[in-house]
């Protein structure tokens, strides 16, 4: 089974699960205001290692990422990123309101 490291916590997950579901199934706090429907950017994560072990980015995810705070070239939406192998992820801090 693939391993996903969210900052300091590593979990084993079944292949094909999204990063969002991997986090939620393992008690890792990850915002998801739209319920994982690619309608917001609240589940924005930054891939540190293993980008090649995620599903390809679709146009709708790329468009929605444009609204993410702290966007990087390694950014993905956790709700759209299906795990195919080991991945290391950081959850960026949310801006103070």
HELIX and SHEET records of a PDB file:
HELIX    1   1 UNK A   19  UNK A   25  1                                   7    
HELIX    2   2 UNK A   51  UNK A   53  5                                   3    
HELIX    3   3 UNK A   59  UNK A   65  1                                   7    
SHEET    1   A 5 UNK A   9  UNK A  13  0                                        
SHEET    2   A 5 UNK A   2  UNK A   6 -1                                        
SHEET    3   A 5 UNK A  87  UNK A  90  1                                        
SHEET    4   A 5 UNK A  44  UNK A  49 -1                                        
SHEET    5   A 5 UNK A  75  UNK A  77 -1                                        
END                                                                             
